[in-house]
Amino acid sequence: MKVAVCGATGVVGSHVHRVARARGHEVVSLTRSSGHDLTKGLSEDALAGVDTIIDVSGIQTLSRKRATDYFLAVSRTLQEAGAAAGVSHLVALSIVGIDGVRSSYYGAKEEQERAVRAGVLPWTLLRAAQFHEFAAQTVERGSVGPLVVVPRARVRPVAAAEVADALVDLAEAGPAGEATDLVGPRNEILVDMVRALLARRGSRRPVVEVPLPGAMGKAMSSGRLRGTPDASRQGHQTFAEWLDQS
Ligand SMILES: NC(=O)c1ccc[n+]([C@@H]2O[C@H](COP(=O)([O-])OP(=O)(O)OC[C@H]3O[C@@H](n4cnc5c(N)ncnc54)[C@H](OP(=O)(O)O)[C@@H]3O)[C@@H](O)[C@H]2O)c1
């Protein structure tokens, strides 16, 4: 199968790229660094011969408007270019527990989900919990000088590598609509994950936990992003095991 991976250099995208290749698929990488800005359209030949698109592209912002503009522009590009090229399946990745959180980044992910469901391409939508790698992303995004500011969040993180395996499984299985949520094997507190990561790096940077304002902050601190583990598929690798391995 020929697979286009949108966001193939990202945290989960790099695993998707590796897994798809390891399983013998031909893989096309669509990122700005490979010359494709998905918010601006695709050249006619970019999806030539592609059977399936796996969209794991993303933008780092808390602004609902910026994120919505981004995800809707990428969706438009993939629907138009995908239909023109005869793509038969779009697999997209969203986030567990974001229903009804109409603000900030999560509101934009819901808009992206709606665009996938309403699009012309046959689709599969997987929602995953935060990745173990989210701890490092939080350090990058929350650095204020030496201080690391961490949103109060109760999560159930899963290894990005396991999410990538699931996405390639879904790509191989064909369009299935809503896939079963994928969450990690254990509940965690984000600030504890960040402290453990920094300790493993030998860093003594001060860490402060703050409640984020608004609906997004409520969703993060309430535990709803953990999903309902009984009704979800659960990954195997714990955050501690992932930390040991990395
Ligand atoms: N991080 C988590 O814990 C988590 C959990 C569940 C779901 N998700 C979802 O999974 C997706 C990927 O997340 P991630 O954390 O792996 O993202 P990431 O590491 O920030 O990677 C984003 C990817 O998108 C590409 N990209 C950004 N803007 C682009 C553009 N205009 N055109 C083409 N490519 C573009 C980037 O490459 P270039 O910069 O080279 O363009 C990069 O490959 C997101 O949709 C996110 O909502 C994330």
The ligand as an SDF file (V2000), in Angstrom:
LIG
                    3D

 48 52  0  0  0  0  0  0  0  0999 V2000
    1.0190   15.2580   21.7020 N   0  0  0  0  0  0  0  0  0  0  0  0
    0.0520   14.5330   22.2700 C   0  0  0  0  0  0  0  0  0  0  0  0
    0.1220   14.1550   23.4470 O   0  0  0  0  0  0  0  0  0  0  0  0
   -1.1710   14.1520   21.4270 C   0  0  0  0  0  0  0  0  0  0  0  0
   -2.1200   13.2540   21.9680 C   0  0  0  0  0  0  0  0  0  0  0  0
   -3.2210   12.8740   21.1790 C   0  0  0  0  0  0  0  0  0  0  0  0
   -3.3790   13.3920   19.8930 C   0  0  0  0  0  0  0  0  0  0  0  0
   -2.4580   14.2810   19.4190 N   0  0  0  0  0  0  0  0  0  0  0  0
   -2.6300   14.8120   18.0480 C   0  0  0  0  0  0  0  0  0  0  0  0
   -1.6600   14.1900   17.2220 O   0  0  0  0  0  0  0  0  0  0  0  0
   -1.2420   15.0870   16.1870 C   0  0  0  0  0  0  0  0  0  0  0  0
    0.2860   15.1340   16.1810 C   0  0  0  0  0  0  0  0  0  0  0  0
    0.7530   15.5780   17.4400 O   0  0  0  0  0  0  0  0  0  0  0  0
    2.3360   15.6410   17.7380 P   0  0  0  0  0  0  0  0  0  0  0  0
    2.4670   16.0480   19.1660 O   0  0  0  0  0  0  0  0  0  0  0  0
    2.9990   14.4170   17.2110 O   0  0  0  0  0  0  0  0  0  0  0  0
    2.7320   16.8990   16.7950 O   0  0  0  0  0  0  0  0  0  0  0  0
    4.1740   17.5440   16.5440 P   0  0  0  0  0  0  0  0  0  0  0  0
    5.2420   16.7600   17.1830 O   0  0  0  0  0  0  0  0  0  0  0  0
    4.0300   19.0030   16.8920 O   0  0  0  0  0  0  0  0  0  0  0  0
    4.3430   17.3950   14.9580 O   0  0  0  0  0  0  0  0  0  0  0  0
    3.5810   18.1560   14.0630 C   0  0  0  0  0  0  0  0  0  0  0  0
    3.9030   17.6810   12.6490 C   0  0  0  0  0  0  0  0  0  0  0  0
    3.0730   18.4310   11.7450 O   0  0  0  0  0  0  0  0  0  0  0  0
    3.9050   18.9870   10.7170 C   0  0  0  0  0  0  0  0  0  0  0  0
    3.3020   20.2630   10.2950 N   0  0  0  0  0  0  0  0  0  0  0  0
    3.0410   21.3550   11.0430 C   0  0  0  0  0  0  0  0  0  0  0  0
    2.5030   22.3310   10.2960 N   0  0  0  0  0  0  0  0  0  0  0  0
    2.4300   21.8300    9.0250 C   0  0  0  0  0  0  0  0  0  0  0  0
    1.9730   22.3680    7.7720 C   0  0  0  0  0  0  0  0  0  0  0  0
    1.4820   23.6150    7.6860 N   0  0  0  0  0  0  0  0  0  0  0  0
    2.0500   21.5850    6.6720 N   0  0  0  0  0  0  0  0  0  0  0  0
    2.5590   20.3190    6.7440 C   0  0  0  0  0  0  0  0  0  0  0  0
    2.9950   19.7530    7.8990 N   0  0  0  0  0  0  0  0  0  0  0  0
    2.9340   20.5070    9.0320 C   0  0  0  0  0  0  0  0  0  0  0  0
    5.2670   19.1780   11.3910 C   0  0  0  0  0  0  0  0  0  0  0  0
    6.3230   19.1990   10.4450 O   0  0  0  0  0  0  0  0  0  0  0  0
    6.9220   20.5730    9.8570 P   0  0  0  0  0  0  0  0  0  0  0  0
    7.1330   21.4800   11.0240 O   0  0  0  0  0  0  0  0  0  0  0  0
    8.1720   20.1760    9.1270 O   0  0  0  0  0  0  0  0  0  0  0  0
    5.8830   21.1020    8.9140 O   0  0  0  0  0  0  0  0  0  0  0  0
    5.3510   17.9040   12.2390 C   0  0  0  0  0  0  0  0  0  0  0  0
    5.7800   16.8360   11.4320 O   0  0  0  0  0  0  0  0  0  0  0  0
   -1.9220   16.4430   16.4870 C   0  0  0  0  0  0  0  0  0  0  0  0
   -3.0200   16.6070   15.6300 O   0  0  0  0  0  0  0  0  0  0  0  0
   -2.3840   16.3100   17.9270 C   0  0  0  0  0  0  0  0  0  0  0  0
   -3.5580   17.0370   18.1990 O   0  0  0  0  0  0  0  0  0  0  0  0
   -1.3480   14.6520   20.1300 C   0  0  0  0  0  0  0  0  0  0  0  0
  1  2  1  0
  2  3  2  0
  2  4  1  0
  4  5  1  0
  4 48  2  0
  5  6  2  0
  6  7  1  0
  7  8  2  0
  8  9  1  0
  8 48  1  0
  9 10  1  0
  9 46  1  0
 10 11  1  0
 11 12  1  0
 11 44  1  0
 12 13  1  0
 13 14  1  0
 14 15  2  0
 14 16  1  0
 14 17  1  0
 17 18  1  0
 18 19  2  0
 18 20  1  0
 18 21  1  0
 21 22  1  0
 22 23  1  0
 23 24  1  0
 23 42  1  0
 24 25  1  0
 25 26  1  0
 25 36  1  0
 26 27  1  0
 26 35  1  0
 27 28  2  0
 28 29  1  0
 29 30  1  0
 29 35  2  0
 30 31  1  0
 30 32  2  0
 32 33  1  0
 33 34  2  0
 34 35  1  0
 36 37  1  0
 36 42  1  0
 37 38  1  0
 38 39  2  0
 38 40  1  0
 38 41  1  0
 42 43  1  0
 44 45  1  0
 44 46  1  0
 46 47  1  0
M  CHG  2   8   1  16  -1
M  END
$$$$
